[in-house]
Amino acid sequence: MSLRLTIDEAGFDAHVGAIPVVKGNGYGYGRVMLARRAAGLATQLAVGTTSELAGLDSAGRETDGIELLVLTPAVHLDGVVLPSNAVPTVGHTAHLDALLAHRWSGGVSVKLASSMHRYGVLVAELPALIARIDESGLELRGHLLHMPLAGNDRNAARSEADSTAEIEAWLPHLDPAVALSVSHLSPTAFASLVERHPRRSLSLRVGTALWHGDKSFLRLQADVVDLRPVRAGDRAGYRATTIGAAATLVMVGAGSAHGVTELAGALSPFHHQRRRLALLEPPHMHTSMLCVPSGEPTPAIGDWLDVQRPLTSITADEVVWS
């Protein structure tokens, strides 16, 4: 039994054209595998935390010479190994103190405050933080701005014009010789920003929109492990759910342990022949139980069902590049 993610390799490589973010579960592909793939397409990669640097050395020589930006500041670094090509982020003197206590002597990026109201240095505090970095003998490698969702994103609460205005409000306070990296802008909005500020070194960090922006080359599937006929009045599943009418129970090799759960409204994420198959009960650990009424198309043991889940929330047993 397994949850399998299949990627059209040629289509995947052709669509990549921005500075990649490789964090969390590697957007469903796995961080190491995604780092290998992205390293041939960029000179910088971004990870979420210092802990996510662990294991990237197993990506092999593909990542040699690639700068690894760490997007989240850290205050506890016990046991953390920072490779020489890492660029940790600071947004407060406490973050800098943690790096110095860890005997870090490489480069750092400064996280700038945004309307996200997460971590990041305020305009008034920036000169003092940069002075501390200089006094410490560390190299300032860049500034980072993490913007709220904007534009056409279905969860966006503002326009891209708001985001670009916020970015441009920071520019008078930043050394033009130091690179600025931003997020959550469309390629069009970013190109316009670059055109208006040709003397600035600007870069765009892209994660979800890059790796999941074109889903036509992705297919998430789970296999059918077993089938069992049931009659009206029978009980089945962890909750001894009563069967309403004659049906076939379909056991699928994916569940909550893989990050496969119900969709909004308790809908099933499983599809067969472009039809949604009803859940008997919510997915549990490594198996989901489906209930197909008698007379309706039923998958066979070994068939693969399409799975409707965001890749950022799943852990695939198998990743296949086809």
C-alpha positions in Angstrom: 0.0 0.0 0.0 1.3 3.4 -0.8 0.7 7.1 -1.7 2.5 7.9 -4.9 3.3 11.3 -6.5 4.1 11.2 -10.2 5.8 14.2 -11.9 6.2 14.8 -15.6 10.0 15.5 -15.5 10.3 17.5 -18.8 7.3 19.7 -17.9 8.5 20.2 -14.4 12.0 21.4 -15.5 10.7 23.6 -18.3 8.5 25.7 -16.0 11.1 26.6 -13.3 12.4 30.1 -13.8 12.7 31.8 -10.4 14.7 31.6 -7.1 13.3 28.5 -5.5 12.1 28.0 -1.9 12.7 24.5 -0.7 11.1 24.2 2.8 8.8 22.2 4.9 8.0 18.9 3.3 9.7 20.0 0.1 6.2 20.9 -1.3 5.4 17.2 -1.4 8.5 16.2 -3.4 10.8 16.0 -0.4 13.4 18.7 0.4 16.5 16.7 -0.7 15.0 15.7 -4.0 13.7 19.2 -4.7 17.1 20.7 -3.7 18.8 18.5 -6.2 16.4 19.5 -9.0 16.4 23.2 -8.1 20.2 23.4 -7.7 20.6 23.1 -11.5 18.3 26.0 -12.1 19.5 28.6 -9.6 22.5 29.9 -7.7 20.4 30.3 -4.5 18.0 28.2 -2.6 15.9 29.2 0.4 15.0 26.8 3.3 12.5 27.6 6.1 14.7 27.0 9.2 18.2 26.1 10.3 16.9 22.6 11.1 15.9 22.2 7.4 19.5 22.5 6.4 20.1 19.1 7.9 20.1 16.4 5.2 20.7 18.8 2.3 24.3 17.7 2.3 22.9 14.3 1.1 21.6 16.2 -2.0 25.1 15.6 -3.3 27.5 17.7 -5.4 24.5 19.3 -7.2 24.2 21.8 -4.3 27.9 22.6 -4.0 28.4 26.3 -4.4 24.7 27.0 -4.0 23.9 29.7 -1.4 21.3 28.4 1.2 19.2 31.2 2.5 17.5 30.5 5.9 14.3 32.4 6.0 13.4 32.1 9.7 15.5 33.6 12.5 16.7 31.3 15.2 17.4 31.9 18.9 18.4 28.4 19.9 21.1 26.8 17.8 22.4 24.0 20.1 23.2 21.0 18.0 22.7 22.8 14.7 25.4 22.5 12.1 25.5 25.6 9.8 27.3 24.8 6.5 29.6 27.4 5.1 27.2 28.2 2.3 24.3 28.9 4.7 23.1 32.5 5.1 21.0 32.7 8.3 18.5 35.5 8.9 18.4 38.0 11.7 15.6 40.4 12.5 16.5 41.3 16.0 19.7 41.7 18.0 18.7 38.5 19.9 19.0 36.5 16.6 22.4 38.0 16.0 23.5 37.2 19.5 22.5 33.5 19.0 24.6 33.3 15.9 27.6 34.9 17.5 27.3 32.5 20.5 27.3 29.7 18.0 30.6 31.1 16.6 29.1 31.9 13.2 31.5 33.9 11.0 29.8 33.8 7.7 27.2 36.0 6.0 23.7 36.9 7.2 20.5 38.4 5.8 18.4 40.9 7.6 14.7 40.3 7.7 12.7 43.5 7.4 9.4 44.1 9.1 6.3 44.0 6.8 2.6 44.4 7.2 2.6 40.6 8.0 3.6 41.8 11.5 5.8 38.8 12.0 9.5 38.9 12.8 11.6 41.6 11.2 13.5 44.7 12.1 11.6 48.0 12.0 12.9 51.0 10.0 14.0 52.8 13.2 15.9 49.8 14.4 17.7 48.9 11.2 20.8 51.2 11.5 21.6 49.8 14.9 21.2 46.2 13.8 23.4 46.7 10.7 26.0 48.4 12.9 26.0 45.4 15.2 26.5 43.1 12.2 29.5 45.2 11.0 31.0 45.3 14.5 30.7 41.5 14.8 32.7 41.0 11.6 29.8 39.3 9.8 29.0 40.0 6.1 25.6 41.5 5.3 24.5 39.5 2.3 21.0 40.8 1.8 17.7 42.0 3.0 14.5 39.9 3.0 10.9 41.1 2.9 8.0 38.6 3.4 4.9 40.1 2.0 1.2 39.1 2.6 -0.7 37.3 -0.1 -1.8 39.7 -2.8 -3.2 39.9 -6.3 -5.0 36.9 -7.8 -4.3 34.5 -5.0 -7.8 33.3 -3.8 -6.7 34.0 -0.2 -5.4 37.5 -0.9 -6.8 40.4 1.0 -5.0 43.2 -0.9 -3.7 44.2 -4.3 -0.2 43.7 -5.6 0.0 47.5 -5.9 -0.2 47.6 -2.0 2.7 45.1 -1.8 4.9 47.0 -4.3 4.2 50.3 -2.5 5.2 48.7 0.8 8.4 47.4 -0.8 9.2 50.8 -2.3 8.7 52.5 1.0 11.6 50.5 2.4 14.0 51.3 -0.4 15.2 54.8 0.8 16.3 53.1 4.0 18.4 50.3 2.3 21.9 50.4 0.9 21.4 50.0 -2.9 24.5 47.9 -3.0 22.9 45.2 -0.8 20.5 42.8 -2.5 16.8 42.8 -1.5 14.7 39.6 -1.8 10.9 39.8 -1.8 8.1 37.3 -1.9 4.4 36.9 -3.0 4.6 39.0 -6.2 3.6 37.9 -9.6 6.3 37.8 -12.3 4.6 40.8 -14.0 4.5 42.9 -10.8 8.1 41.9 -9.9 9.3 42.8 -13.5 7.6 46.2 -13.1 9.4 46.7 -9.8 12.8 45.9 -11.3 12.1 48.2 -14.2 11.4 51.1 -11.9 14.5 50.5 -9.8 17.2 49.4 -12.3 20.1 50.2 -10.0 18.8 47.9 -7.2 19.7 44.2 -6.9 16.2 42.7 -6.5 15.3 39.0 -6.4 12.0 37.1 -6.1 11.6 34.1 -3.8 9.0 31.7 -5.0 7.7 28.5 -3.4 4.1 27.4 -3.8 3.5 29.4 -7.0 6.7 27.9 -8.5 6.4 24.2 -7.5 2.6 24.0 -7.7 1.7 26.8 -10.1 1.3 24.4 -13.0 -0.3 21.2 -11.7 -0.7 19.6 -15.1 2.6 17.6 -14.6 1.6 16.4 -11.2 -0.5 13.4 -10.2 -1.1 12.2 -6.6 -2.5 8.7 -6.3 -3.1 5.9 -3.8 -3.5 2.2 -4.5 -6.5 0.0 -3.7 -5.4 -2.7 -1.2 -8.6 -4.7 -0.8 -12.3 -4.9 -1.5 -15.1 -6.2 0.7 -18.9 -6.6 -0.1 -21.3 -5.4 2.6 -25.0 -5.5 3.0 -27.5 -3.0 4.5 -27.3 -3.0 8.3 -23.7 -4.3 8.4 -21.2 -2.3 10.5 -17.6 -1.5 9.5 -14.7 0.7 10.3 -13.2 2.1 13.5 -16.5 3.7 14.4 -18.6 0.6 13.5 -20.5 2.7 11.0 -23.8 1.3 9.9 -24.0 0.5 6.1 -27.1 2.0 4.6 -27.4 -0.2 1.5 -25.6 -2.9 -0.3 -22.1 -1.7 -1.3 -18.4 -2.5 -1.7 -15.9 -1.3 0.8 -12.7 -0.1 -0.9 -9.6 -0.1 1.3 -7.1 2.5 0.0 -3.4 2.6 1.0 -3.3 6.2 2.2 -4.6 8.0 5.3 -3.9 10.5 8.0 -0.3 9.3 8.4 0.3 10.5 4.9 -1.5 13.8 5.5 -4.5 12.6 3.5 -7.6 13.8 5.3 -11.2 14.9 4.4 -11.7 17.9 2.3 -13.8 20.9 3.4 -17.4 19.8 4.1 -16.2 16.3 4.9 -15.8 15.5 1.2 -13.7 12.5 0.1 -10.3 13.3 -1.5 -10.4 10.1 -3.6 -11.5 9.9 -7.2 -12.0 6.9 -9.6 -12.7 7.5 -13.3 -13.3 11.2 -12.5 -15.9 10.4 -9.9 -15.6 11.1 -6.2 -15.8 8.0 -4.1 -17.5 8.5 -0.7 -15.7 7.9 2.5 -17.1 5.4 5.0 -15.4 7.3 7.7 -12.5 9.8 7.9 -9.1 8.5 6.7 -7.1 6.9 9.5 -3.4 6.4 9.7 -2.3 4.3 6.7 -5.7 3.2 5.3 -8.9 5.0 4.2 -12.2 3.1 3.8 -14.5 4.1 1.0 -18.0 2.9 0.3 -19.2 2.4 -3.3 -22.9 1.6 -3.7 -23.7 -1.7 -5.6 -24.0 -1.2 -9.3 -21.7 1.8 -9.4 -18.2 1.6 -11.1 -15.8 0.1 -8.5 -12.0 0.0 -8.7 -10.1 -3.2 -8.6 -7.4 -4.3 -6.2 -4.2 -2.7 -7.4 -5.9 0.2 -9.2 -4.6 3.7 -8.5 -7.1 6.3 -7.3 -6.5 10.0 -7.8 -6.1 11.9 -4.5 -7.1 15.5 -4.1 -4.9 17.0 -1.4 -2.5 20.0 -1.3 1.1 18.6 -1.7 2.3 20.9 1.2 0.4 18.7 3.6 1.2 15.2 2.4 4.1 12.7 2.7 4.3 10.4 -0.2 5.7 6.9 0.1 7.0 7.1 -3.4 8.0 10.0 -5.8 8.2 9.0 -9.4 9.7 11.1 -12.1 8.2 10.0 -15.4 
